[in-house]
Amino acid sequence: MKIAICDDDPVDRDEIYRIVNEYHTDTQLTIRCFSSPLALYNEQLESSFDVIFLDIIMPEINGFQLAKKILATSGNPLIIFLTTSMDYVISGYEVAFRYVPKPASSDIIYKVLDAAIAKLQPHRFILNCENQTTVFQTKDIYYFESINHHTILHTKDDSFAFRDSLKQVILHLPSGKFFQIHKSYIVNMDQVISCDSKNVILANGEKIPLSRRQAGEFQTIFNYYLESEDE
């Protein structure tokens, strides 16, 4: 997860960095610090941060203006405003993910980071392959297939092969959204339109084999899933 910290006050900026850097998580964090809001904006165009800690009162452009500019032109990061007064809360309600009062508190920032990871991670699958990292939105994944000691990630238009086993893959997928229907297949429940005793039919028309051992459990889960989606 890529995190930016933007504050023109070096003392506050360094303290936020210290707290975030000491945060313990299984998610790999990359942290960048900025004293200039415009420098952050230019970097966001290139790096696309996931989370941005943003001071409100800064020279050049204030935090609210910068947040709106970023969200309009360069992705959809979670904006966490740093503020000395909660009077600013109403002004930023359209763009703020959270507010952190200054001076910074470790407990508050850790809770904010917990919430950010919970919001971001279930919707993404990160593929590291051949020195390249690719981030997929889980809604765009149709299924995973295991062939000849490789796993293939299938989207609507493309396929991507990598070395992890399905056993490893499923640990990094949101619980309840993906189901292993066969020793060689994991399907995205959002992409399943029907099933019978032998096959699962996906939204793109592909038929994926359903193992006899998993058929009964999958039928039950699929029916429950449809009912919960209708609520």
C-alpha positions as CSV (number, residue, x, y, z in Angstrom):
1,M,0.0,0.0,0.0
2,K,1.5,3.3,-1.1
3,I,1.1,6.2,1.4
4,A,1.8,9.9,1.0
5,I,2.2,12.4,3.9
6,C,1.9,16.0,3.0
7,D,2.4,18.7,5.6
8,D,4.5,21.9,5.3
9,D,5.3,21.7,9.0
10,P,8.5,19.5,9.3
11,V,7.8,18.6,12.9
12,D,4.3,17.4,12.3
13,R,5.3,15.7,9.0
14,D,8.1,13.8,10.7
15,E,5.9,12.7,13.6
16,I,3.2,11.3,11.2
17,Y,5.9,9.5,9.3
18,R,7.3,8.0,12.5
19,I,3.9,6.7,13.6
20,V,3.0,5.3,10.2
21,N,6.4,3.7,9.8
22,E,6.0,1.9,13.2
23,Y,2.5,0.6,12.3
24,H,2.6,-3.2,12.3
25,T,0.7,-4.9,9.4
26,D,1.1,-7.8,7.0
27,T,0.5,-5.3,4.2
28,Q,3.7,-3.9,2.7
29,L,3.8,-0.1,3.1
30,T,5.7,2.4,1.0
31,I,5.7,5.9,2.5
32,R,6.6,9.2,0.8
33,C,6.7,12.6,2.5
34,F,6.0,16.0,0.9
35,S,6.3,19.6,2.2
36,S,4.7,21.0,-1.0
37,P,1.1,20.2,-2.0
38,L,1.9,20.8,-5.6
39,A,4.8,18.4,-5.4
40,L,2.5,15.8,-4.0
41,Y,0.0,16.4,-6.8
42,N,2.6,15.9,-9.5
43,E,3.9,12.7,-7.9
44,Q,0.3,11.4,-7.5
45,L,-0.1,11.7,-11.3
46,E,2.8,9.3,-11.6
47,S,2.7,7.1,-8.5
48,S,-1.0,6.8,-7.7
49,F,-1.0,6.7,-3.9
50,D,-3.5,4.5,-2.1
51,V,-3.7,6.7,1.1
52,I,-2.8,10.4,1.5
53,F,-2.4,12.1,4.8
54,L,-3.0,15.7,4.0
55,D,-2.6,18.8,6.1
56,I,-5.5,21.3,5.5
57,I,-3.7,24.7,6.0
58,M,-0.8,24.9,3.6
59,P,0.7,27.4,1.2
60,E,0.1,27.3,-2.6
61,I,-3.2,25.4,-2.2
62,N,-5.1,24.2,0.8
63,G,-5.8,20.6,1.6
64,F,-9.4,20.6,0.5
65,Q,-8.6,22.1,-2.9
66,L,-5.8,19.7,-3.4
67,A,-8.0,16.7,-2.4
68,K,-10.7,17.6,-4.9
69,K,-8.1,18.2,-7.6
70,I,-6.5,14.8,-7.0
71,L,-9.8,12.9,-6.9
72,A,-10.9,14.6,-10.1
73,T,-7.8,13.9,-12.1
74,S,-5.6,11.2,-10.7
75,G,-7.2,8.2,-9.1
76,N,-9.3,7.6,-6.0
77,P,-7.0,7.5,-3.0
78,L,-8.3,7.6,0.6
79,I,-7.8,11.2,1.9
80,I,-7.0,11.5,5.6
81,F,-7.0,15.2,6.6
82,L,-4.6,16.4,9.3
83,T,-6.2,19.3,11.3
84,T,-5.7,21.4,14.3
85,S,-9.5,22.1,14.5
86,M,-12.5,19.9,13.9
87,D,-14.3,23.0,12.6
88,Y,-13.0,22.0,9.2
89,V,-14.9,18.6,9.2
90,I,-18.0,19.9,7.3
91,S,-15.9,21.5,4.6
92,G,-14.3,18.3,3.6
93,Y,-17.1,15.8,4.0
94,E,-17.3,15.1,0.3
95,V,-13.7,14.0,0.0
96,A,-12.5,12.9,3.4
97,F,-12.0,9.3,4.4
98,R,-11.0,10.3,7.9
99,Y,-9.8,13.2,10.0
100,V,-6.8,13.1,12.3
101,P,-6.4,15.9,14.9
102,K,-3.0,17.4,15.4
103,P,-0.8,16.8,17.3
104,A,-0.9,13.2,16.0
105,S,-1.8,10.3,18.2
106,S,-0.5,6.8,17.4
107,D,-3.8,5.2,18.5
108,I,-5.9,7.3,16.2
109,I,-3.6,6.9,13.2
110,Y,-3.4,3.1,13.7
111,K,-7.2,2.9,13.8
112,V,-7.3,5.0,10.6
113,L,-4.8,2.7,8.9
114,D,-6.7,-0.4,10.0
115,A,-9.8,1.1,8.4
116,A,-7.9,2.1,5.2
117,I,-6.5,-1.5,4.8
118,A,-9.9,-3.0,5.4
119,K,-11.4,-0.8,2.7
120,L,-8.7,-1.2,0.1
121,Q,-7.5,-4.8,0.4
122,P,-10.7,-6.7,-0.1
123,H,-11.2,-5.1,-3.5
124,R,-7.7,-5.8,-4.8
125,F,-5.5,-8.7,-5.8
126,I,-1.8,-7.9,-6.1
127,L,0.1,-10.0,-8.6
128,N,4.0,-10.1,-8.3
129,C,5.5,-11.7,-11.4
130,E,8.8,-11.4,-13.2
131,N,9.8,-8.3,-11.2
132,Q,6.6,-6.6,-12.1
133,T,3.7,-5.8,-9.8
134,T,0.2,-5.6,-11.2
135,V,-2.9,-4.7,-9.1
136,F,-6.3,-6.1,-10.1
137,Q,-9.7,-5.0,-8.9
138,T,-11.3,-8.2,-7.6
139,K,-14.5,-7.4,-9.4
140,D,-12.6,-7.7,-12.7
141,I,-11.4,-11.2,-12.0
142,Y,-13.5,-14.0,-13.5
143,Y,-11.6,-17.0,-12.2
144,F,-8.2,-18.6,-11.4
145,E,-7.1,-21.8,-13.1
146,S,-4.2,-24.1,-12.2
147,I,-2.3,-25.7,-15.1
148,N,1.1,-27.4,-15.1
149,H,2.3,-25.9,-11.8
150,H,1.2,-22.4,-12.8
151,T,-1.9,-20.4,-11.9
152,I,-3.6,-18.4,-14.5
153,L,-5.7,-15.3,-13.6
154,H,-8.5,-14.7,-16.0
155,T,-10.2,-11.4,-16.6
156,K,-12.8,-10.5,-19.2
157,D,-10.2,-9.8,-21.9
158,D,-6.8,-11.1,-20.7
159,S,-5.1,-13.9,-18.8
160,F,-2.0,-13.7,-16.6
161,A,0.2,-16.7,-15.6
162,F,2.2,-16.8,-12.4
163,R,3.8,-19.4,-10.0
164,D,1.6,-19.3,-6.9
165,S,-0.6,-22.3,-6.1
166,L,-4.4,-21.9,-5.7
167,K,-3.9,-22.7,-2.0
168,Q,-1.7,-19.6,-1.7
169,V,-4.0,-17.5,-4.0
170,I,-7.2,-18.0,-2.0
171,L,-5.5,-16.7,1.2
172,H,-5.3,-13.3,-0.5
173,L,-8.9,-13.1,-1.8
174,P,-11.8,-11.6,0.1
175,S,-13.7,-14.2,2.1
176,G,-17.1,-15.0,0.7
177,K,-16.4,-13.5,-2.8
178,F,-14.4,-16.4,-4.2
179,F,-14.9,-20.2,-4.0
180,Q,-12.7,-23.1,-5.0
181,I,-15.1,-25.3,-7.0
182,H,-12.5,-27.8,-8.2
183,K,-8.9,-28.6,-7.4
184,S,-7.9,-26.5,-10.5
185,Y,-10.4,-23.6,-10.3
186,I,-11.4,-20.7,-8.1
187,V,-14.3,-18.6,-9.3
188,N,-15.5,-15.1,-8.5
189,M,-19.0,-15.4,-7.1
190,D,-19.9,-12.0,-8.6
191,Q,-19.3,-13.5,-12.1
192,V,-21.3,-16.7,-11.7
193,I,-24.7,-16.6,-13.4
194,S,-25.8,-20.2,-13.1
195,C,-24.7,-23.7,-12.2
196,D,-25.7,-27.3,-12.5
197,S,-24.2,-30.5,-11.0
198,K,-21.2,-30.5,-13.3
199,N,-20.5,-26.9,-14.4
200,V,-20.5,-23.3,-13.3
201,I,-21.4,-20.7,-15.9
202,L,-19.7,-17.4,-15.8
203,A,-21.0,-14.0,-17.1
204,N,-18.7,-14.3,-20.1
205,G,-20.3,-17.6,-21.1
206,E,-17.4,-19.8,-20.0
207,K,-18.2,-23.2,-18.4
208,I,-16.0,-24.1,-15.5
209,P,-16.0,-27.7,-14.2
210,L,-17.5,-28.2,-10.8
211,S,-16.2,-31.2,-8.8
212,R,-18.7,-33.7,-7.5
213,R,-17.3,-33.3,-4.0
214,Q,-17.9,-29.5,-4.1
215,A,-21.2,-29.5,-6.0
216,G,-23.5,-29.7,-3.0
217,E,-21.7,-27.1,-0.9
218,F,-21.4,-24.7,-3.9
219,Q,-25.1,-25.0,-4.8
220,T,-26.0,-24.0,-1.2
221,I,-23.5,-21.1,-1.1
222,F,-24.6,-19.9,-4.6
223,N,-28.3,-19.8,-3.6
224,Y,-27.4,-18.0,-0.4
225,Y,-25.2,-15.6,-2.3
226,L,-28.1,-14.8,-4.7
227,E,-30.5,-14.2,-1.8
228,S,-28.0,-11.9,0.0
229,E,-27.5,-9.9,-3.2
230,D,-31.2,-9.3,-3.6
231,E,-31.6,-7.9,-0.1
